[in-house]
């Protein structure tokens, strides 16, 4: 895992024992998975809107900010469920070099 992802994962894990009054992430944990998923959905919508704006304006600053927010909240979701970012990176590594069409077909046939 990259040093940045490792540091974020460690911080997110530490926030599980923090007071909800002392940390935004701790407050999300205290509100539970549904609130975390709501934030993931909100951030995904903001990414979509920022991408549309970036396409027309040529300025990607808002998109990169919103994407960072989305990735962050996805990491919070993983931490809430005790899933390491390494597990996601492993899936991506396994898919590397595979045709997207082949990979998707293998998922649908195995479920």
C-alpha positions as a Markdown table, in Angstrom:
| # | Residue | x | y | z |
|---|---|---|---|---|
| 1 | Unk | 0.0 | 0.0 | 0.0 |
| 2 | Unk | 1.3 | 3.5 | -0.7 |
| 3 | Unk | 2.6 | 5.4 | 2.2 |
| 4 | Unk | -0.3 | 7.9 | 2.0 |
| 5 | Unk | -2.9 | 5.2 | 1.9 |
| 6 | Unk | -1.2 | 3.4 | 4.8 |
| 7 | Unk | -1.1 | 6.7 | 6.9 |
| 8 | Unk | -4.8 | 7.4 | 6.1 |
| 9 | Unk | -5.8 | 3.9 | 7.0 |
| 10 | Unk | -3.9 | 4.2 | 10.3 |
| 11 | Unk | -5.5 | 7.5 | 11.1 |
| 12 | Unk | -9.0 | 6.2 | 10.2 |
| 13 | Unk | -8.4 | 3.2 | 12.5 |
| 14 | Unk | -7.4 | 5.5 | 15.4 |
| 15 | Unk | -10.5 | 7.6 | 14.9 |
| 16 | Unk | -12.6 | 4.6 | 15.8 |
| 17 | Unk | -11.7 | 5.1 | 19.5 |
| 18 | Unk | -11.9 | 8.9 | 19.4 |
| 19 | Unk | -14.7 | 11.0 | 20.8 |
| 20 | Unk | -17.3 | 12.0 | 18.1 |
| 21 | Unk | -16.9 | 15.6 | 19.4 |
| 22 | Unk | -13.2 | 15.6 | 18.6 |
| 23 | Unk | -13.1 | 14.2 | 15.1 |
| 24 | Unk | -15.2 | 14.4 | 11.9 |
| 25 | Unk | -14.4 | 10.8 | 11.1 |
| 26 | Unk | -15.2 | 9.7 | 14.7 |
| 27 | Unk | -18.6 | 11.4 | 14.4 |
| 28 | Unk | -19.3 | 9.5 | 11.1 |
| 29 | Unk | -18.4 | 6.2 | 12.9 |
| 30 | Unk | -20.7 | 7.1 | 15.7 |
| 31 | Unk | -23.6 | 7.7 | 13.3 |
| 32 | Unk | -23.0 | 4.4 | 11.7 |
| 33 | Unk | -22.7 | 2.8 | 8.3 |
| 34 | Unk | -25.8 | 4.4 | 6.8 |
| 35 | Unk | -24.5 | 7.9 | 7.4 |
| 36 | Unk | -21.1 | 6.9 | 6.0 |
| 37 | Unk | -22.8 | 5.5 | 2.9 |
| 38 | Unk | -24.9 | 8.7 | 2.6 |
| 39 | Unk | -21.7 | 10.7 | 2.5 |
| 40 | Unk | -20.2 | 8.4 | -0.2 |
| 41 | Unk | -23.3 | 9.0 | -2.3 |
| 42 | Unk | -23.2 | 12.7 | -1.8 |
| 43 | Unk | -19.6 | 12.8 | -2.8 |
| 44 | Unk | -20.2 | 10.6 | -5.8 |
| 45 | Unk | -22.9 | 13.0 | -7.0 |
| 46 | Unk | -20.5 | 16.0 | -6.5 |
| 47 | Unk | -17.8 | 14.2 | -8.5 |
| 48 | Unk | -20.3 | 13.7 | -11.4 |
| 49 | Unk | -21.3 | 17.4 | -11.3 |
| 50 | Unk | -17.6 | 18.6 | -11.1 |
| 51 | Unk | -16.7 | 16.3 | -14.0 |
| 52 | Unk | -19.4 | 17.8 | -16.2 |
| 53 | Unk | -18.2 | 21.3 | -15.2 |
| 54 | Unk | -14.6 | 20.3 | -15.9 |
| 55 | Unk | -15.5 | 19.0 | -19.4 |
| 56 | Unk | -17.1 | 22.3 | -20.3 |
| 57 | Unk | -14.7 | 24.7 | -18.5 |
| 58 | Unk | -11.4 | 22.8 | -19.0 |
| 59 | Unk | -10.7 | 23.4 | -15.3 |
| 60 | Unk | -10.3 | 20.2 | -13.3 |
| 61 | Unk | -9.5 | 21.8 | -9.9 |
| 62 | Unk | -13.0 | 21.2 | -8.5 |
| 63 | Unk | -13.1 | 17.7 | -9.8 |
| 64 | Unk | -9.8 | 16.7 | -8.1 |
| 65 | Unk | -11.1 | 18.2 | -4.9 |
| 66 | Unk | -14.4 | 16.3 | -5.1 |
| 67 | Unk | -12.6 | 13.1 | -6.1 |
| 68 | Unk | -10.4 | 13.3 | -3.1 |
| 69 | Unk | -13.5 | 13.7 | -0.9 |
| 70 | Unk | -15.1 | 10.7 | -2.5 |
| 71 | Unk | -12.0 | 8.5 | -2.1 |
| 72 | Unk | -11.7 | 9.6 | 1.5 |
| 73 | Unk | -15.3 | 8.7 | 2.3 |
| 74 | Unk | -14.8 | 5.4 | 0.6 |
| 75 | Unk | -11.8 | 4.7 | 2.8 |
| 76 | Unk | -13.9 | 5.6 | 5.9 |
| 77 | Unk | -16.5 | 3.1 | 4.6 |
| 78 | Unk | -13.8 | 0.4 | 4.3 |
| 79 | Unk | -12.5 | 1.1 | 7.7 |
| 80 | Unk | -16.0 | 1.0 | 9.2 |
| 81 | Unk | -16.3 | -2.5 | 7.8 |
| 82 | Unk | -12.7 | -3.5 | 8.8 |
| 83 | Unk | -11.6 | -3.9 | 5.2 |
| 84 | Unk | -8.1 | -2.8 | 4.4 |
| 85 | Unk | -7.4 | -0.6 | 1.4 |
| 86 | Unk | -4.8 | -3.3 | 0.5 |
| 87 | Unk | -7.7 | -5.6 | -0.3 |
| 88 | Unk | -9.0 | -3.2 | -2.9 |
| 89 | Unk | -5.6 | -2.6 | -4.3 |
| 90 | Unk | -5.2 | -6.4 | -4.6 |
| 91 | Unk | -8.3 | -6.6 | -6.7 |
| 92 | Unk | -7.0 | -3.8 | -8.9 |
| 93 | Unk | -3.7 | -5.6 | -9.2 |
| 94 | Unk | -5.4 | -8.8 | -10.2 |
| 95 | Unk | -7.4 | -6.9 | -12.9 |
| 96 | Unk | -4.3 | -5.2 | -14.3 |
| 97 | Unk | -3.7 | -6.2 | -17.8 |
| 98 | Unk | -7.1 | -7.9 | -18.2 |
| 99 | Unk | -9.6 | -6.7 | -20.7 |
| 100 | Unk | -12.4 | -4.9 | -18.9 |
| 101 | Unk | -14.9 | -6.9 | -20.9 |
| 102 | Unk | -13.2 | -10.2 | -19.9 |
| 103 | Unk | -13.0 | -9.2 | -16.3 |
| 104 | Unk | -16.6 | -8.1 | -16.1 |
| 105 | Unk | -17.8 | -11.3 | -17.8 |
| 106 | Unk | -15.9 | -13.4 | -15.3 |
| 107 | Unk | -17.7 | -11.6 | -12.4 |
| 108 | Unk | -21.1 | -12.1 | -13.8 |
| 109 | Unk | -20.5 | -15.8 | -14.6 |
| 110 | Unk | -19.2 | -16.5 | -11.1 |
| 111 | Unk | -22.1 | -15.0 | -9.2 |
